[in-house]
Amino acid sequence: MIYDLSREERRHRAIANEKPAPVLKAQRCACGKASPAKQLAQHGKCVACLFAARVATLQDNDLDILHHMLGATLHHPKAHWGFRNQYLANRRDLAALARLVAGGFVRAGAALLDLRYFHATCDGCKLAGLNAMAARRALEPVRDQ
């Protein structure tokens, strides 16, 4: 039994059983950016490469839907981008929204009859080009007036 040992003996056994601390040395991704070794071992890519791989699965009209969802269009001043974060999808947009949901840029919201609302995520705001303030405004919960 461990409690039959002296305090000093228990301390020595605890030290002997300790595992070494993880090494968090930065390594280089294939793109040349520094990334933690643990992330490269798990995913094989840095965060930027993983994000770029998700963006590569999208088509051009998918980004148009995302921009419209966030109010990030050319006829709105850039300072007002992110004033909304909702898109009521019709049937012809479902394929594009499925790609956006699979990429993690959009999440499905409430259903309205046969239609469904969709909302952008933090990564979706980043992809749409919103700055930090506009993204915060778009992601804050809707308040009842």
KAGI-V246831 format. One record per residue. RES is the residue in one small letter. PHI is phi in whole degrees, -180 to 180 (NA if undefined). BURIAL is + if it has 16 or more other ideal C-beta (glycine too) atoms within 10 Angstrom, else -. D_LAST is the distance of its C-alpha to the last C-alpha in Angstrom with 2 decimals. Layout:
res;phi;burial;d_last
RES;PHI;BURIAL;D_LAST
RES;PHI;BURIAL;D_LAST
This chain:
res;phi;burial;d_last
m;NA;-;65.97
i;-72;-;63.98
y;-80;-;64.06
d;-80;-;67.86
l;-88;-;67.70
s;-73;-;67.63
r;-62;-;64.53
e;-66;-;65.93
e;-66;-;66.76
r;-64;-;63.23
r;-64;-;61.85
h;-65;-;64.24
r;-67;-;63.30
a;-64;-;59.57
i;-65;-;60.23
a;-67;-;62.37
n;-87;-;59.67
e;-66;-;56.92
k;-95;-;55.66
p;-67;-;55.50
a;-66;-;52.19
p;-66;-;50.60
v;-90;-;51.58
l;-108;-;48.63
k;-69;-;50.76
a;-76;-;49.11
q;-121;-;50.76
r;-100;-;50.46
c;-79;+;48.67
a;-63;-;50.40
c;-79;-;48.28
g;104;-;49.66
k;-84;-;46.62
a;-75;-;47.03
s;-148;+;45.36
p;-60;+;45.84
a;-61;-;48.77
k;-63;-;46.82
q;-67;+;44.32
l;-65;+;47.21
a;-69;-;49.01
q;-78;-;46.04
h;-110;-;44.73
g;81;-;47.55
k;-143;+;45.20
c;-81;+;43.02
v;-62;-;39.22
a;-65;-;39.42
c;-68;+;41.92
l;-65;-;39.83
f;-65;+;36.79
a;-64;-;39.13
a;-67;-;40.54
r;-69;+;37.14
v;-67;-;36.43
a;-65;-;39.89
t;-80;-;38.97
l;-89;+;36.47
q;-111;-;37.38
d;-60;-;36.44
n;-69;-;34.03
d;-64;+;32.14
l;-69;+;31.15
d;-63;-;30.07
i;-64;+;27.60
l;-64;+;26.32
h;-63;+;26.00
h;-64;-;24.13
m;-59;+;21.76
l;-98;+;20.86
g;70;+;21.06
a;-100;+;24.31
t;-114;-;26.42
l;-68;-;28.83
h;-84;-;27.04
h;-111;-;24.08
p;-61;-;24.97
k;-61;-;25.59
a;-67;-;23.41
h;-100;-;20.31
w;-57;+;21.37
g;89;+;19.02
f;-71;-;15.89
r;-136;+;15.63
n;-150;+;17.25
q;-158;-;17.80
y;-149;+;20.71
l;-90;-;21.45
a;-83;+;25.17
n;-105;-;27.87
r;-64;-;31.36
r;-73;-;33.02
d;-95;+;30.68
l;-64;-;31.16
a;-66;-;34.25
a;-65;+;32.64
l;-69;+;29.59
a;-64;-;32.07
r;-67;+;33.81
l;-67;+;30.63
v;-67;-;29.73
a;-64;-;33.37
g;-79;+;33.26
g;86;-;30.21
f;-93;+;28.16
v;-141;+;25.64
r;-125;-;24.41
a;-78;-;23.77
g;-115;-;20.41
a;-72;-;19.47
a;-93;-;21.87
l;-132;-;21.25
l;56;-;24.50
d;-93;-;27.20
l;-104;-;24.98
r;-141;+;23.20
y;-83;+;20.44
f;-128;+;21.76
h;-132;+;20.30
a;-76;+;22.37
t;-97;+;23.65
c;-61;-;24.78
d;-66;+;28.14
g;-65;+;26.68
c;-65;+;24.94
k;-64;-;28.32
l;-67;+;30.16
a;-74;+;28.01
g;92;-;28.88
l;-77;+;25.61
n;-79;-;26.24
a;-63;-;24.91
m;-67;-;21.94
a;-66;+;20.88
a;-65;+;21.46
r;-63;-;19.36
r;-65;+;16.42
a;-71;+;17.09
l;-91;+;17.56
e;-70;-;14.65
p;-65;-;12.48
v;-73;-;9.37
r;-100;-;6.30
d;-76;-;3.77
q;-99;-;0.00
